Amino acid sequence: MFGERVDIGTISFACAFDYLDLRFPDFDWRSRQPKCAAWFTSFEARTSMQAKRHSVA
């Protein structure tokens, strides 16, 4: 989808997908958008995304 690119656009998409997982777990966007889900799985493994997750919890 975006490859290894990291900029304000990819960060915005990642935050939106993370928000969907957090607030609307029954929405199940991942099964309907497998390419986005695959990209997000790799993006959310980034150290910066993990740090964000731990700082919010």
C-alpha distance matrix in Angstrom:
0.0 3.8 5.8 9.2 9.6 12.0 13.7 15.1 12.2 9.9 13.2 14.0 11.1 12.0 15.6 15.2 13.7 16.4 19.0 18.3 18.9 22.0 23.6 22.7 22.4 23.7 20.9 18.8 15.5 13.9 15.7 14.9 11.1 10.4 6.6 6.7 9.7 8.6 6.3 9.3 11.8 11.1 11.0 14.1 15.9 16.1 19.8 19.4 17.9 20.6 23.2 22.3 22.6 26.0 27.3 26.9 28.5
3.8 0.0 3.8 6.3 5.9 8.4 10.1 12.1 9.6 7.2 10.7 12.2 10.1 10.9 14.4 14.8 14.0 16.3 18.9 19.0 19.7 22.3 24.1 23.7 23.7 25.4 22.8 21.0 17.7 16.2 18.6 17.9 14.1 13.6 10.1 9.1 11.8 10.7 7.3 9.7 12.4 10.9 9.8 13.2 14.9 14.3 17.7 17.0 16.1 19.1 21.3 20.4 21.4 24.6 25.6 25.5 27.5
5.8 3.8 0.0 3.8 5.6 8.7 11.5 14.2 12.5 9.7 12.6 14.9 13.0 12.8 16.5 17.5 16.2 17.9 21.0 21.2 21.3 23.9 26.2 25.8 25.3 27.3 25.0 22.7 19.7 17.7 19.9 19.8 16.1 14.7 11.2 11.0 12.8 10.6 7.6 10.4 12.1 9.6 9.4 13.1 13.8 13.2 16.6 16.6 16.1 18.8 21.0 20.9 21.8 24.7 26.0 26.4 28.1
9.2 6.3 3.8 0.0 3.8 6.4 9.9 13.1 12.4 9.5 11.6 14.6 13.5 12.8 16.1 17.9 16.9 17.9 21.1 21.9 21.8 24.0 26.5 26.7 26.2 28.6 26.6 24.5 21.7 19.6 22.3 22.5 18.8 17.4 14.2 13.4 14.7 12.5 9.3 11.2 12.5 9.3 8.4 12.1 12.3 10.8 13.8 13.9 14.1 16.7 18.6 18.8 20.2 22.8 23.9 24.7 26.6
9.6 5.9 5.6 3.8 0.0 3.8 6.5 9.8 9.3 7.2 9.6 12.4 11.9 11.9 15.0 16.6 16.5 17.7 20.4 21.5 22.0 23.9 26.1 26.5 26.6 29.0 26.7 25.0 22.0 20.5 23.4 23.1 19.4 18.7 15.4 14.0 15.9 14.5 10.9 12.2 14.4 11.8 9.8 13.3 14.3 12.2 14.9 14.0 14.4 17.5 18.9 18.5 20.4 23.1 23.6 24.3 26.6
12.0 8.4 8.7 6.4 3.8 0.0 3.8 7.1 7.7 5.7 6.7 10.0 10.6 10.2 12.5 14.8 15.2 15.9 18.4 20.1 20.6 22.0 24.2 25.1 25.4 28.1 26.0 24.7 21.9 20.7 24.0 23.8 20.3 19.9 17.0 14.9 16.4 15.7 11.9 12.1 14.4 12.1 9.1 11.9 13.2 10.6 12.7 11.1 11.7 15.1 15.9 15.4 17.6 20.2 20.4 21.2 23.7
13.7 10.1 11.5 9.9 6.5 3.8 0.0 3.8 5.4 5.5 6.1 8.5 10.1 10.7 12.2 14.3 15.6 16.4 18.2 20.2 21.3 22.4 24.1 25.2 26.1 28.7 26.4 25.6 22.6 22.1 25.5 24.9 21.4 21.7 18.9 16.4 18.3 18.1 14.4 14.2 17.0 15.2 11.9 14.2 16.1 13.5 15.2 12.7 13.3 17.0 17.2 16.0 18.6 21.3 20.8 21.3 24.3
15.1 12.1 14.2 13.1 9.8 7.1 3.8 0.0 3.8 5.7 5.1 6.0 8.7 9.8 10.4 12.2 14.3 15.1 16.2 18.4 20.0 20.7 22.0 23.3 24.6 27.3 24.9 24.6 21.7 21.8 25.2 24.4 21.2 22.1 19.6 16.7 18.6 19.2 15.6 14.8 17.9 16.9 13.3 14.9 17.4 15.1 16.6 13.6 13.6 17.3 17.3 15.4 17.9 20.8 19.9 19.9 23.1
12.2 9.6 12.5 12.4 9.3 7.7 5.4 3.8 0.0 3.8 5.4 5.1 6.3 8.7 10.0 10.7 12.5 14.2 15.3 16.8 18.7 20.0 21.0 21.8 23.1 25.3 22.6 22.3 19.0 19.2 22.5 21.3 18.0 19.2 16.6 13.7 16.2 17.0 13.5 13.0 16.6 15.9 12.7 14.6 17.5 15.9 18.0 15.4 14.7 18.4 19.1 17.0 18.9 22.2 21.8 21.3 24.2
9.9 7.2 9.7 9.5 7.2 5.7 5.5 5.7 3.8 0.0 3.8 5.3 5.1 6.1 8.6 9.8 10.6 12.1 14.1 15.4 16.7 18.3 19.9 20.5 21.2 23.6 21.2 20.3 17.2 16.8 20.1 19.4 16.0 16.6 14.0 11.2 13.2 13.7 10.1 9.6 12.9 12.1 9.0 11.1 13.9 12.5 15.0 12.9 11.9 15.6 16.8 15.1 16.7 20.0 20.1 19.8 22.4
13.2 10.7 12.6 11.6 9.6 6.7 6.1 5.1 5.4 3.8 0.0 3.8 5.5 5.0 6.1 8.6 9.9 10.4 12.1 14.3 15.4 16.2 18.0 19.3 20.2 23.0 20.9 20.4 17.7 17.5 21.1 20.8 17.8 18.4 16.4 13.2 14.4 15.2 11.9 10.2 13.2 12.7 9.0 10.0 12.9 11.3 13.1 10.3 9.3 13.0 13.8 11.7 13.6 16.8 16.6 16.3 19.1
14.0 12.2 14.9 14.6 12.4 10.0 8.5 6.0 5.1 5.3 3.8 0.0 3.8 5.4 5.1 6.2 8.7 9.8 10.5 12.4 14.4 15.2 16.2 17.3 18.9 21.4 19.0 19.1 16.3 16.9 20.4 19.6 16.9 18.3 16.6 13.1 14.6 16.3 13.3 11.4 14.8 15.1 11.7 12.2 15.7 14.6 16.4 13.5 11.9 15.5 16.2 13.4 14.9 18.4 17.8 16.8 19.7
11.1 10.1 13.0 13.5 11.9 10.6 10.1 8.7 6.3 5.1 5.5 3.8 0.0 3.8 5.5 5.1 6.2 8.5 9.8 10.7 12.5 14.2 15.3 15.7 16.8 19.0 16.4 16.1 13.0 13.4 16.9 16.0 13.1 14.5 12.9 9.4 11.1 13.0 10.2 8.6 12.2 13.0 10.1 11.0 14.5 14.2 16.7 14.5 12.3 15.7 17.2 14.7 15.4 19.1 19.3 18.1 20.4
12.0 10.9 12.8 12.8 11.9 10.2 10.7 9.8 8.7 6.1 5.0 5.4 3.8 0.0 3.8 5.4 5.2 6.1 8.5 9.9 10.7 12.2 14.2 14.9 15.4 18.2 16.2 15.4 13.0 12.7 16.4 16.4 13.7 14.4 13.1 9.6 10.1 11.6 9.1 6.4 9.5 10.3 7.3 7.4 11.0 10.9 13.4 11.4 8.8 12.0 13.8 11.6 12.0 15.7 16.3 15.3 17.4
15.6 14.4 16.5 16.1 15.0 12.5 12.2 10.4 10.0 8.6 6.1 5.1 5.5 3.8 0.0 3.8 5.5 5.0 6.0 8.6 9.9 10.3 11.9 13.4 14.6 17.6 15.9 15.9 13.9 14.4 18.1 18.1 15.9 17.1 16.4 12.6 12.9 14.9 12.7 9.7 12.4 13.5 10.4 9.4 13.0 12.8 14.4 11.8 9.1 12.1 13.2 10.1 10.6 14.3 14.2 12.7 15.1
15.2 14.8 17.5 17.9 16.6 14.8 14.3 12.2 10.7 9.8 8.6 6.2 5.1 5.4 3.8 0.0 3.8 5.4 5.0 6.3 8.8 9.8 10.4 11.2 12.9 15.3 13.1 13.5 11.2 12.6 16.1 15.5 13.6 15.6 15.2 11.4 12.0 14.8 13.1 10.3 13.3 15.1 12.4 11.7 15.5 15.9 17.8 15.5 12.6 15.3 16.7 13.6 13.5 17.2 17.3 15.2 17.3
13.7 14.0 16.2 16.9 16.5 15.2 15.6 14.3 12.5 10.6 9.9 8.7 6.2 5.2 5.5 3.8 0.0 3.8 5.4 5.1 6.4 8.7 10.1 10.1 10.7 13.1 11.1 10.6 8.4 9.1 12.7 12.7 10.9 12.4 12.5 8.8 8.5 11.6 10.5 7.4 10.1 12.5 10.6 9.7 13.4 14.5 16.9 15.4 12.0 14.3 16.5 13.9 13.0 16.8 17.7 15.8 17.1
16.4 16.3 17.9 17.9 17.7 15.9 16.4 15.1 14.2 12.1 10.4 9.8 8.5 6.1 5.0 5.4 3.8 0.0 3.8 5.4 5.1 6.2 8.7 9.8 10.1 13.4 12.3 11.9 10.8 11.1 14.8 15.5 14.0 14.9 15.2 11.8 10.6 13.2 12.2 8.6 10.2 12.6 10.5 8.3 11.9 13.1 14.8 13.3 9.7 11.4 13.4 10.8 9.5 13.2 14.2 12.2 13.4
19.0 18.9 21.0 21.1 20.4 18.4 18.2 16.2 15.3 14.1 12.1 10.5 9.8 8.5 6.0 5.0 5.4 3.8 0.0 3.8 5.4 5.0 5.9 7.7 9.3 12.4 11.3 12.1 11.3 12.7 16.1 16.4 15.4 17.1 17.7 14.1 13.3 16.4 15.5 12.0 13.9 16.3 14.1 12.1 15.6 16.6 17.9 16.0 12.5 14.2 15.6 12.4 11.1 14.6 15.0 12.1 13.5
18.3 19.0 21.2 21.9 21.5 20.1 20.2 18.4 16.8 15.4 14.3 12.4 10.7 9.9 8.6 6.3 5.1 5.4 3.8 0.0 3.8 5.5 5.4 5.1 6.7 9.2 7.5 8.6 7.8 9.9 12.9 13.0 12.7 14.7 15.9 12.6 11.7 15.2 15.0 11.8 13.6 16.6 15.1 13.3 16.8 18.4 20.2 18.7 15.1 16.6 18.6 15.7 14.0 17.5 18.3 15.5 16.2
18.9 19.7 21.3 21.8 22.0 20.6 21.3 20.0 18.7 16.7 15.4 14.4 12.5 10.7 9.9 8.8 6.4 5.1 5.4 3.8 0.0 3.8 5.9 5.7 5.0 8.4 8.1 8.0 8.4 9.2 12.2 13.4 13.2 14.3 15.9 13.0 11.0 14.1 14.5 11.1 11.8 15.1 14.2 11.7 14.7 16.9 18.6 17.7 13.9 14.6 17.0 14.7 12.3 15.5 17.0 14.4 14.4
22.0 22.3 23.9 24.0 23.9 22.0 22.4 20.7 20.0 18.3 16.2 15.2 14.2 12.2 10.3 9.8 8.7 6.2 5.0 5.5 3.8 0.0 3.8 6.0 6.2 9.9 10.4 11.2 11.9 12.9 15.9 17.1 16.9 18.1 19.5 16.4 14.5 17.5 17.5 13.9 14.5 17.5 16.1 13.2 16.1 17.9 18.9 17.6 14.0 14.3 16.0 13.4 10.8 13.6 14.7 11.6 11.5
23.6 24.1 26.2 26.5 26.1 24.2 24.1 22.0 21.0 19.9 18.0 16.2 15.3 14.2 11.9 10.4 10.1 8.7 5.9 5.4 5.9 3.8 0.0 3.8 6.2 8.9 9.2 11.2 12.1 14.1 16.7 17.3 17.6 19.5 21.0 17.9 16.5 19.8 19.9 16.4 17.5 20.6 19.1 16.5 19.6 21.2 22.3 20.8 17.2 17.9 19.3 16.3 14.1 16.8 17.4 13.9 14.0
22.7 23.7 25.8 26.7 26.5 25.1 25.2 23.3 21.8 20.5 19.3 17.3 15.7 14.9 13.4 11.2 10.1 9.8 7.7 5.1 5.7 6.0 3.8 0.0 3.8 5.5 5.5 7.9 9.2 11.7 13.8 14.2 15.1 17.2 19.2 16.4 15.0 18.6 19.1 16.1 17.2 20.5 19.5 17.3 20.4 22.5 24.0 22.8 19.1 19.9 21.8 19.0 16.7 19.6 20.6 17.3 17.2
22.4 23.7 25.3 26.2 26.6 25.4 26.1 24.6 23.1 21.2 20.2 18.9 16.8 15.4 14.6 12.9 10.7 10.1 9.3 6.7 5.0 6.2 6.2 3.8 0.0 3.8 5.5 6.2 8.6 10.1 11.9 13.3 14.4 15.8 18.2 15.8 13.6 17.0 18.1 15.2 15.4 19.0 18.7 16.3 18.9 21.5 23.1 22.5 18.7 18.9 21.3 19.1 16.3 19.0 20.6 17.7 17.0
23.7 25.4 27.3 28.6 29.0 28.1 28.7 27.3 25.3 23.6 23.0 21.4 19.0 18.2 17.6 15.3 13.1 13.4 12.4 9.2 8.4 9.9 8.9 5.5 3.8 0.0 3.8 5.3 8.5 10.5 11.1 12.2 14.3 16.0 18.9 17.0 15.0 18.4 20.0 17.5 17.8 21.5 21.5 19.4 22.0 24.7 26.6 26.0 22.2 22.6 25.1 22.8 20.1 22.8 24.4 21.4 20.6
20.9 22.8 25.0 26.6 26.7 26.0 26.4 24.9 22.6 21.2 20.9 19.0 16.4 16.2 15.9 13.1 11.1 12.3 11.3 7.5 8.1 10.4 9.2 5.5 5.5 3.8 0.0 3.8 5.7 8.7 9.5 9.5 11.5 13.8 16.4 14.4 13.1 16.8 18.0 15.8 16.8 20.4 20.1 18.6 21.6 24.0 26.2 25.4 21.6 22.6 25.1 22.6 20.4 23.5 24.9 21.9 21.8
18.8 21.0 22.7 24.5 25.0 24.7 25.6 24.6 22.3 20.3 20.4 19.1 16.1 15.4 15.9 13.5 10.6 11.9 12.1 8.6 8.0 11.2 11.2 7.9 6.2 5.3 3.8 0.0 3.8 5.4 6.0 7.2 9.1 10.7 13.7 12.1 10.2 13.7 15.5 13.6 14.1 17.8 18.1 16.8 19.4 22.1 24.6 24.2 20.5 21.3 24.2 22.2 19.9 23.0 24.8 22.3 22.0
15.5 17.7 19.7 21.7 22.0 21.9 22.6 21.7 19.0 17.2 17.7 16.3 13.0 13.0 13.9 11.2 8.4 10.8 11.3 7.8 8.4 11.9 12.1 9.2 8.6 8.5 5.7 3.8 0.0 3.8 5.6 5.3 6.0 8.4 10.8 8.9 7.9 11.6 12.9 11.4 12.7 16.0 16.0 15.4 18.3 20.6 23.4 22.8 19.2 20.7 23.5 21.4 19.6 23.1 24.7 22.4 22.7
13.9 16.2 17.7 19.6 20.5 20.7 22.1 21.8 19.2 16.8 17.5 16.9 13.4 12.7 14.4 12.6 9.1 11.1 12.7 9.9 9.2 12.9 14.1 11.7 10.1 10.5 8.7 5.4 3.8 0.0 3.8 5.4 5.2 5.7 8.5 7.2 5.0 8.4 10.4 9.3 9.8 13.2 14.0 13.5 15.9 18.6 21.6 21.5 18.0 19.2 22.5 20.9 19.0 22.3 24.4 22.5 22.6
15.7 18.6 19.9 22.3 23.4 24.0 25.5 25.2 22.5 20.1 21.1 20.4 16.9 16.4 18.1 16.1 12.7 14.8 16.1 12.9 12.2 15.9 16.7 13.8 11.9 11.1 9.5 6.0 5.6 3.8 0.0 3.8 5.6 5.8 9.5 9.6 7.8 10.3 13.0 12.6 12.7 16.0 17.2 16.9 19.0 21.8 24.9 25.1 21.7 22.7 26.0 24.6 22.5 25.7 27.9 26.0 25.8
14.9 17.9 19.8 22.5 23.1 23.8 24.9 24.4 21.3 19.4 20.8 19.6 16.0 16.4 18.1 15.5 12.7 15.5 16.4 13.0 13.4 17.1 17.3 14.2 13.3 12.2 9.5 7.2 5.3 5.4 3.8 0.0 3.8 6.1 9.1 9.1 8.8 11.6 13.6 13.5 14.6 17.5 18.3 18.5 20.9 23.3 26.6 26.3 22.9 24.5 27.6 25.8 24.1 27.6 29.4 27.3 27.6
11.1 14.1 16.1 18.8 19.4 20.3 21.4 21.2 18.0 16.0 17.8 16.9 13.1 13.7 15.9 13.6 10.9 14.0 15.4 12.7 13.2 16.9 17.6 15.1 14.4 14.3 11.5 9.1 6.0 5.2 5.6 3.8 0.0 3.8 5.7 5.5 6.1 8.7 10.2 10.6 12.2 14.7 15.2 16.0 18.5 20.5 23.9 23.6 20.5 22.4 25.5 23.8 22.6 26.1 27.8 26.1 26.7
10.4 13.6 14.7 17.4 18.7 19.9 21.7 22.1 19.2 16.6 18.4 18.3 14.5 14.4 17.1 15.6 12.4 14.9 17.1 14.7 14.3 18.1 19.5 17.2 15.8 16.0 13.8 10.7 8.4 5.7 5.8 6.1 3.8 0.0 3.8 5.4 4.9 6.0 8.6 9.7 10.3 12.6 14.0 15.0 16.8 19.1 22.7 22.9 20.0 21.5 24.9 23.8 22.4 25.8 27.9 26.5 26.9
6.6 10.1 11.2 14.2 15.4 17.0 18.9 19.6 16.6 14.0 16.4 16.6 12.9 13.1 16.4 15.2 12.5 15.2 17.7 15.9 15.9 19.5 21.0 19.2 18.2 18.9 16.4 13.7 10.8 8.5 9.5 9.1 5.7 3.8 0.0 3.8 5.4 5.2 6.3 8.6 9.9 11.2 12.4 14.2 16.0 17.7 21.4 21.5 19.0 21.0 24.2 23.2 22.5 25.8 27.7 26.7 27.6
6.7 9.1 11.0 13.4 14.0 14.9 16.4 16.7 13.7 11.2 13.2 13.1 9.4 9.6 12.6 11.4 8.8 11.8 14.1 12.6 13.0 16.4 17.9 16.4 15.8 17.0 14.4 12.1 8.9 7.2 9.6 9.1 5.5 5.4 3.8 0.0 3.8 5.5 5.1 6.0 8.5 10.2 10.3 11.8 14.3 15.8 19.3 18.9 16.2 18.5 21.5 20.0 19.4 23.0 24.6 23.4 24.5
9.7 11.8 12.8 14.7 15.9 16.4 18.3 18.6 16.2 13.2 14.4 14.6 11.1 10.1 12.9 12.0 8.5 10.6 13.3 11.7 11.0 14.5 16.5 15.0 13.6 15.0 13.1 10.2 7.9 5.0 7.8 8.8 6.1 4.9 5.4 3.8 0.0 3.8 5.4 5.0 6.0 8.8 9.7 10.2 12.4 14.7 18.1 18.2 15.2 16.7 20.1 18.9 17.7 21.0 23.1 21.9 22.5
8.6 10.7 10.6 12.5 14.5 15.7 18.1 19.2 17.0 13.7 15.2 16.3 13.0 11.6 14.9 14.8 11.6 13.2 16.4 15.2 14.1 17.5 19.8 18.6 17.0 18.4 16.8 13.7 11.6 8.4 10.3 11.6 8.7 6.0 5.2 5.5 3.8 0.0 3.8 5.5 5.2 6.6 8.7 10.1 11.3 13.6 17.2 17.9 15.4 16.8 20.2 19.8 18.8 21.9 24.1 23.5 24.0
6.3 7.3 7.6 9.3 10.9 11.9 14.4 15.6 13.5 10.1 11.9 13.3 10.2 9.1 12.7 13.1 10.5 12.2 15.5 15.0 14.5 17.5 19.9 19.1 18.1 20.0 18.0 15.5 12.9 10.4 13.0 13.6 10.2 8.6 6.3 5.1 5.4 3.8 0.0 3.8 5.5 5.5 6.2 8.6 10.3 11.5 15.3 15.5 13.3 15.4 18.5 17.9 17.6 20.8 22.6 22.3 23.3
9.3 9.7 10.4 11.2 12.2 12.1 14.2 14.8 13.0 9.6 10.2 11.4 8.6 6.4 9.7 10.3 7.4 8.6 12.0 11.8 11.1 13.9 16.4 16.1 15.2 17.5 15.8 13.6 11.4 9.3 12.6 13.5 10.6 9.7 8.6 6.0 5.0 5.5 3.8 0.0 3.8 5.4 4.8 5.8 8.4 10.0 13.4 13.3 10.5 12.6 15.7 14.7 14.1 17.5 19.3 18.6 19.7
11.8 12.4 12.1 12.5 14.4 14.4 17.0 17.9 16.6 12.9 13.2 14.8 12.2 9.5 12.4 13.3 10.1 10.2 13.9 13.6 11.8 14.5 17.5 17.2 15.4 17.8 16.8 14.1 12.7 9.8 12.7 14.6 12.2 10.3 9.9 8.5 6.0 5.2 5.5 3.8 0.0 3.8 5.6 5.4 6.5 9.4 12.7 13.5 10.8 11.7 15.3 15.1 13.9 16.8 19.2 18.9 19.3
11.1 10.9 9.6 9.3 11.8 12.1 15.2 16.9 15.9 12.1 12.7 15.1 13.0 10.3 13.5 15.1 12.5 12.6 16.3 16.6 15.1 17.5 20.6 20.5 19.0 21.5 20.4 17.8 16.0 13.2 16.0 17.5 14.7 12.6 11.2 10.2 8.8 6.6 5.5 5.4 3.8 0.0 3.8 5.6 5.3 7.2 10.8 12.1 10.3 11.5 14.8 15.2 14.8 17.4 19.7 20.0 20.7
11.0 9.8 9.4 8.4 9.8 9.1 11.9 13.3 12.7 9.0 9.0 11.7 10.1 7.3 10.4 12.4 10.6 10.5 14.1 15.1 14.2 16.1 19.1 19.5 18.7 21.5 20.1 18.1 16.0 14.0 17.2 18.3 15.2 14.0 12.4 10.3 9.7 8.7 6.2 4.8 5.6 3.8 0.0 3.8 5.3 5.6 9.2 9.3 7.5 9.8 12.6 12.4 12.7 15.6 17.3 17.6 18.9
14.1 13.2 13.1 12.1 13.3 11.9 14.2 14.9 14.6 11.1 10.0 12.2 11.0 7.4 9.4 11.7 9.7 8.3 12.1 13.3 11.7 13.2 16.5 17.3 16.3 19.4 18.6 16.8 15.4 13.5 16.9 18.5 16.0 15.0 14.2 11.8 10.2 10.1 8.6 5.8 5.4 5.6 3.8 0.0 3.8 5.4 8.1 8.3 5.4 6.9 10.1 9.8 9.3 12.3 14.3 14.5 15.4
15.9 14.9 13.8 12.3 14.3 13.2 16.1 17.4 17.5 13.9 12.9 15.7 14.5 11.0 13.0 15.5 13.4 11.9 15.6 16.8 14.7 16.1 19.6 20.4 18.9 22.0 21.6 19.4 18.3 15.9 19.0 20.9 18.5 16.8 16.0 14.3 12.4 11.3 10.3 8.4 6.5 5.3 5.3 3.8 0.0 3.8 6.4 8.4 6.7 6.6 10.0 11.1 10.6 12.6 15.1 16.0 16.5
16.1 14.3 13.2 10.8 12.2 10.6 13.5 15.1 15.9 12.5 11.3 14.6 14.2 10.9 12.8 15.9 14.5 13.1 16.6 18.4 16.9 17.9 21.2 22.5 21.5 24.7 24.0 22.1 20.6 18.6 21.8 23.3 20.5 19.1 17.7 15.8 14.7 13.6 11.5 10.0 9.4 7.2 5.6 5.4 3.8 0.0 3.8 5.4 5.4 6.3 8.7 10.1 10.8 12.6 14.4 15.9 17.1
19.8 17.7 16.6 13.8 14.9 12.7 15.2 16.6 18.0 15.0 13.1 16.4 16.7 13.4 14.4 17.8 16.9 14.8 17.9 20.2 18.6 18.9 22.3 24.0 23.1 26.6 26.2 24.6 23.4 21.6 24.9 26.6 23.9 22.7 21.4 19.3 18.1 17.2 15.3 13.4 12.7 10.8 9.2 8.1 6.4 3.8 0.0 3.8 5.5 5.1 6.1 8.6 9.9 10.6 12.2 14.5 15.6
19.4 17.0 16.6 13.9 14.0 11.1 12.7 13.6 15.4 12.9 10.3 13.5 14.5 11.4 11.8 15.5 15.4 13.3 16.0 18.7 17.7 17.6 20.8 22.8 22.5 26.0 25.4 24.2 22.8 21.5 25.1 26.3 23.6 22.9 21.5 18.9 18.2 17.9 15.5 13.3 13.5 12.1 9.3 8.3 8.4 5.4 3.8 0.0 3.8 5.4 5.1 6.2 8.7 10.1 10.6 12.6 14.6
17.9 16.1 16.1 14.1 14.4 11.7 13.3 13.6 14.7 11.9 9.3 11.9 12.3 8.8 9.1 12.6 12.0 9.7 12.5 15.1 13.9 14.0 17.2 19.1 18.7 22.2 21.6 20.5 19.2 18.0 21.7 22.9 20.5 20.0 19.0 16.2 15.2 15.4 13.3 10.5 10.8 10.3 7.5 5.4 6.7 5.4 5.5 3.8 0.0 3.8 5.4 5.1 6.2 8.8 9.9 10.9 12.6
20.6 19.1 18.8 16.7 17.5 15.1 17.0 17.3 18.4 15.6 13.0 15.5 15.7 12.0 12.1 15.3 14.3 11.4 14.2 16.6 14.6 14.3 17.9 19.9 18.9 22.6 22.6 21.3 20.7 19.2 22.7 24.5 22.4 21.5 21.0 18.5 16.7 16.8 15.4 12.6 11.7 11.5 9.8 6.9 6.6 6.3 5.1 5.4 3.8 0.0 3.8 5.4 5.1 6.3 8.7 10.2 10.9
23.2 21.3 21.0 18.6 18.9 15.9 17.2 17.3 19.1 16.8 13.8 16.2 17.2 13.8 13.2 16.7 16.5 13.4 15.6 18.6 17.0 16.0 19.3 21.8 21.3 25.1 25.1 24.2 23.5 22.5 26.0 27.6 25.5 24.9 24.2 21.5 20.1 20.2 18.5 15.7 15.3 14.8 12.6 10.1 10.0 8.7 6.1 5.1 5.4 3.8 0.0 3.8 5.4 5.2 6.1 8.8 10.2
22.3 20.4 20.9 18.8 18.5 15.4 16.0 15.4 17.0 15.1 11.7 13.4 14.7 11.6 10.1 13.6 13.9 10.8 12.4 15.7 14.7 13.4 16.3 19.0 19.1 22.8 22.6 22.2 21.4 20.9 24.6 25.8 23.8 23.8 23.2 20.0 18.9 19.8 17.9 14.7 15.1 15.2 12.4 9.8 11.1 10.1 8.6 6.2 5.1 5.4 3.8 0.0 3.8 5.5 5.2 6.4 8.8
22.6 21.4 21.8 20.2 20.4 17.6 18.6 17.9 18.9 16.7 13.6 14.9 15.4 12.0 10.6 13.5 13.0 9.5 11.1 14.0 12.3 10.8 14.1 16.7 16.3 20.1 20.4 19.9 19.6 19.0 22.5 24.1 22.6 22.4 22.5 19.4 17.7 18.8 17.6 14.1 13.9 14.8 12.7 9.3 10.6 10.8 9.9 8.7 6.2 5.1 5.4 3.8 0.0 3.8 5.5 5.4 6.4
26.0 24.6 24.7 22.8 23.1 20.2 21.3 20.8 22.2 20.0 16.8 18.4 19.1 15.7 14.3 17.2 16.8 13.2 14.6 17.5 15.5 13.6 16.8 19.6 19.0 22.8 23.5 23.0 23.1 22.3 25.7 27.6 26.1 25.8 25.8 23.0 21.0 21.9 20.8 17.5 16.8 17.4 15.6 12.3 12.6 12.6 10.6 10.1 8.8 6.3 5.2 5.5 3.8 0.0 3.8 5.5 5.3
27.3 25.6 26.0 23.9 23.6 20.4 20.8 19.9 21.8 20.1 16.6 17.8 19.3 16.3 14.2 17.3 17.7 14.2 15.0 18.3 17.0 14.7 17.4 20.6 20.6 24.4 24.9 24.8 24.7 24.4 27.9 29.4 27.8 27.9 27.7 24.6 23.1 24.1 22.6 19.3 19.2 19.7 17.3 14.3 15.1 14.4 12.2 10.6 9.9 8.7 6.1 5.2 5.5 3.8 0.0 3.8 5.7
26.9 25.5 26.4 24.7 24.3 21.2 21.3 19.9 21.3 19.8 16.3 16.8 18.1 15.3 12.7 15.2 15.8 12.2 12.1 15.5 14.4 11.6 13.9 17.3 17.7 21.4 21.9 22.3 22.4 22.5 26.0 27.3 26.1 26.5 26.7 23.4 21.9 23.5 22.3 18.6 18.9 20.0 17.6 14.5 16.0 15.9 14.5 12.6 10.9 10.2 8.8 6.4 5.4 5.5 3.8 0.0 3.8
28.5 27.5 28.1 26.6 26.6 23.7 24.3 23.1 24.2 22.4 19.1 19.7 20.4 17.4 15.1 17.3 17.1 13.4 13.5 16.2 14.4 11.5 14.0 17.2 17.0 20.6 21.8 22.0 22.7 22.6 25.8 27.6 26.7 26.9 27.6 24.5 22.5 24.0 23.3 19.7 19.3 20.7 18.9 15.4 16.5 17.1 15.6 14.6 12.6 10.9 10.2 8.8 6.4 5.3 5.7 3.8 0.0
